Amino acid sequence: MCSNYHFPSKKRLSLLDLHESKINLDFESHVYPLNPAPIIMRGADQFELDIAKFGLIPHWAKELKLGRHTYNARTETVASKPSFKHAWQNNKFCLVPVDMFYEPKYIDGKPYWYAISKADGNSFTAAAIYEDAIINGKPIRSFSMLTINADHHPFMKQFHEPKNEKRSIIVIPEEYRKDWLSTTHEKAHHFFFEMSNEFVAAPKSLLSEIRDSF
């Protein structure tokens, strides 16, 4: 699961082949449910950047608050859950640019937040779906990160409460980004990659030191 993360700065987004100067990123880079954040969309000839709320708002929703519970979509049930199935069936795939994300690790029965990032400090992209809705007469674009089971993953299984199922976001490698954005829901499972061994974790208390080293 992923309930909060940091998105890259404009300078670091350019390293993901995103050179969008018109998008305003003048808001908090630490994203929580219902916060605005950049997402990568499929353009005609290149990647396009847009801003959407973290936590998918179904097209039939009347209120924003549902997004507080839909920031992650399980791959096992995304096709059938009422909140997600419209976006899934209509192939509304996007990518979420991420610097680091946070997961709780339980030590002696107590949760401690850990920052998870690439060992080389580079930004990466997570698989997601997006949706468009009209709330109080205003268009709202929102998204949810897809997750897979991580009960047996050597790295991701260490996070979350010991008795609970372990989940992981799906990182889409650079060479598959365009493929993910143009795939269909029938073929999306080909991109359900497990986290690679290039990721590391550190206590959230070391966040400033980690970010300063990038």
C-alpha positions as CSV (number, residue, x, y, z in Angstrom):
1,M,0.0,0.0,0.0
2,C,1.0,3.6,-0.4
3,S,-0.9,6.4,1.5
4,N,1.7,9.1,1.1
5,Y,4.7,9.9,-1.0
6,H,6.9,12.7,-2.4
7,F,6.7,13.7,-6.1
8,P,9.8,15.0,-7.9
9,S,10.7,18.6,-8.5
10,K,10.3,20.1,-12.0
11,K,14.1,19.7,-12.5
12,R,13.9,16.0,-11.5
13,L,10.8,15.4,-13.6
14,S,12.9,16.4,-16.6
15,L,15.0,13.3,-16.0
16,L,11.9,11.3,-16.7
17,D,11.6,12.8,-20.1
18,L,9.1,15.3,-18.9
19,H,9.7,18.9,-19.9
20,E,6.5,20.6,-19.1
21,S,7.0,24.3,-18.0
22,K,3.3,25.2,-18.1
23,I,2.2,22.9,-15.2
24,N,2.1,24.6,-11.8
25,L,3.8,22.5,-9.2
26,D,3.7,25.2,-6.5
27,F,2.0,23.0,-3.9
28,E,3.2,20.6,-1.2
29,S,5.3,17.8,-2.7
30,H,4.5,15.4,0.2
31,V,1.2,14.0,-1.1
32,Y,-1.6,12.6,1.0
33,P,-5.1,11.4,-0.1
34,L,-7.0,14.2,-1.8
35,N,-3.9,16.3,-2.3
36,P,-3.1,17.4,-5.9
37,A,-0.1,15.8,-7.5
38,P,1.4,15.3,-11.0
39,I,0.5,12.3,-13.1
40,I,1.9,11.3,-16.5
41,M,-0.5,10.8,-19.3
42,R,-0.2,9.4,-22.9
43,G,0.3,12.2,-25.4
44,A,0.4,12.0,-29.2
45,D,4.2,12.0,-29.5
46,Q,5.5,12.4,-26.0
47,F,4.6,12.1,-22.3
48,E,2.1,14.7,-21.0
49,L,2.0,16.0,-17.4
50,D,-1.3,16.7,-15.7
51,I,-2.4,17.4,-12.1
52,A,-4.9,15.1,-10.3
53,K,-6.1,14.4,-6.8
54,F,-4.6,11.4,-5.0
55,G,-7.5,9.0,-4.3
56,L,-9.7,8.1,-7.2
57,I,-13.1,9.8,-7.4
58,P,-15.5,7.5,-9.4
59,H,-17.3,9.2,-12.2
60,W,-20.6,8.7,-10.4
61,A,-19.5,10.2,-7.1
62,K,-21.2,13.3,-5.6
63,E,-18.5,14.1,-3.0
64,L,-14.7,14.2,-2.8
65,K,-14.4,12.4,0.5
66,L,-14.6,9.0,-1.2
67,G,-11.0,9.6,-2.4
68,R,-9.7,9.2,1.2
69,H,-10.3,5.5,0.8
70,T,-9.4,4.9,-2.9
71,Y,-5.8,5.9,-3.1
72,N,-4.8,2.3,-3.8
73,A,-6.5,-0.2,-6.1
74,R,-5.8,-3.9,-5.7
75,T,-5.0,-5.6,-9.0
76,E,-7.0,-8.7,-7.9
77,T,-10.2,-6.7,-7.6
78,V,-9.8,-3.5,-9.6
79,A,-11.9,-4.9,-12.4
80,S,-14.9,-5.5,-10.1
81,K,-14.9,-2.8,-7.4
82,P,-17.5,-0.1,-8.2
83,S,-15.0,2.7,-7.5
84,F,-12.5,1.4,-10.0
85,K,-14.1,-0.7,-12.7
86,H,-15.1,2.1,-15.0
87,A,-11.5,3.5,-15.1
88,W,-10.1,0.0,-15.5
89,Q,-12.5,-1.1,-18.3
90,N,-11.9,2.1,-20.2
91,N,-8.1,1.7,-20.1
92,K,-7.5,4.9,-18.1
93,F,-3.9,4.2,-17.3
94,C,-1.4,6.7,-16.1
95,L,1.9,6.9,-14.3
96,V,2.7,8.6,-11.0
97,P,6.2,10.2,-10.7
98,V,7.7,9.4,-7.3
99,D,10.8,10.4,-5.4
100,M,10.1,8.2,-2.4
101,F,7.1,6.7,-0.7
102,Y,6.3,5.8,2.9
103,E,5.3,2.5,4.6
104,P,5.0,1.6,8.3
105,K,7.5,-1.0,9.7
106,Y,6.6,-2.6,13.0
107,I,9.4,-2.9,15.5
108,D,8.7,-4.3,19.0
109,G,5.0,-4.0,18.2
110,K,5.2,-0.3,17.3
111,P,4.9,1.3,13.8
112,Y,7.7,3.4,12.5
113,W,7.4,5.2,9.1
114,Y,10.1,4.4,6.6
115,A,11.0,6.2,3.4
116,I,11.4,3.9,0.4
117,S,13.5,5.1,-2.5
118,K,15.8,4.0,-5.2
119,A,19.4,3.4,-4.0
120,D,20.8,5.7,-6.7
121,G,18.4,8.5,-5.7
122,N,16.7,8.7,-9.0
123,S,12.9,9.3,-9.4
124,F,10.7,6.5,-10.6
125,T,7.1,5.9,-11.9
126,A,4.3,3.9,-10.4
127,A,1.4,2.3,-12.2
128,A,-2.0,3.9,-11.7
129,I,-5.4,4.4,-13.1
130,Y,-7.2,7.8,-13.3
131,E,-10.8,8.9,-13.5
132,D,-12.8,12.1,-14.4
133,A,-15.8,13.2,-12.4
134,I,-17.9,16.3,-11.9
135,I,-18.2,17.4,-8.2
136,N,-20.3,20.4,-7.4
137,G,-20.2,21.4,-11.0
138,K,-16.4,21.3,-11.3
139,P,-14.4,18.8,-13.3
140,I,-12.2,16.6,-11.1
141,R,-9.4,14.3,-12.3
142,S,-8.1,11.8,-9.7
143,F,-6.0,8.7,-9.6
144,S,-5.2,5.5,-7.6
145,M,-1.9,3.6,-7.5
146,L,-2.3,-0.1,-8.3
147,T,-0.9,-2.6,-5.7
148,I,0.0,-6.3,-5.8
149,N,0.5,-8.9,-3.0
150,A,3.9,-8.8,-1.4
151,D,3.6,-11.4,1.3
152,H,6.7,-13.2,0.0
153,H,8.6,-10.3,-1.4
154,P,12.1,-10.2,0.2
155,F,12.0,-6.4,0.7
156,M,8.3,-5.3,0.8
157,K,7.1,-8.0,3.2
158,Q,8.8,-6.2,6.1
159,F,6.3,-3.4,6.0
160,H,2.8,-3.1,7.5
161,E,1.3,-4.7,10.6
162,P,2.6,-8.3,11.0
163,K,-0.8,-10.0,10.8
164,N,-2.0,-8.0,7.8
165,E,-1.5,-8.9,4.2
166,K,1.6,-7.2,2.7
167,R,1.1,-5.0,-0.4
168,S,3.4,-3.2,-2.8
169,I,3.0,-0.5,-5.5
170,I,4.0,-1.4,-9.0
171,V,7.0,0.4,-10.4
172,I,7.0,0.7,-14.1
173,P,10.6,0.7,-15.5
174,E,11.6,3.3,-18.0
175,E,11.6,0.9,-20.9
176,Y,7.9,0.0,-20.3
177,R,6.4,3.4,-19.5
178,K,5.0,4.1,-23.0
179,D,3.7,0.5,-23.2
180,W,1.9,0.9,-19.9
181,L,0.2,4.1,-21.0
182,S,-1.0,2.5,-24.2
183,T,-2.0,-1.0,-22.8
184,T,-5.5,-2.4,-22.3
185,H,-7.1,-3.8,-19.3
186,E,-6.9,-7.3,-20.9
187,K,-3.1,-7.0,-21.2
188,A,-2.3,-4.8,-18.1
189,H,-1.3,-7.9,-16.1
190,H,1.9,-8.2,-18.2
191,F,3.1,-5.0,-16.3
192,F,2.4,-6.1,-12.8
193,F,6.1,-6.1,-11.9
194,E,7.4,-6.9,-8.4
195,M,9.7,-4.3,-6.8
196,S,13.3,-4.7,-8.0
197,N,16.3,-5.0,-5.6
198,E,17.4,-1.4,-6.4
199,F,15.2,0.0,-3.6
200,V,16.2,0.9,-0.1
201,A,14.4,2.0,3.1
202,A,15.4,4.4,5.9
203,P,13.5,5.7,8.9
204,K,11.4,8.8,8.1
205,S,13.4,10.7,10.7
206,L,16.3,10.7,8.2
207,L,14.1,12.2,5.5
208,S,15.9,15.5,5.2
209,E,19.2,13.8,5.0
210,I,18.0,11.4,2.3
211,R,16.5,14.2,0.2
212,D,19.6,16.4,0.5
213,S,21.7,13.6,-0.8
214,F,19.8,13.3,-4.0
